[in-house]
Amino acid sequence: MEGYLALGPLAMACLAYDAQFPIDVESPYIPRELLNRAWLGEFPT
């Protein structure tokens, strides 16, 4: 399975999350775990 992710909007969403800007949009395209870095260190890089 292949997937695409727009890095520009993801970067803006991460910056907004870091600045404690409220993000009220729930989307299956950008999981909340990706924004709050809950997967950090879970996969070898």
Secondary structure, DSSP 8 states (H G I E B T S, - for coil): ------HHHHHHHHHHHHTT-------SSS-HHHHTTTTTTTS--
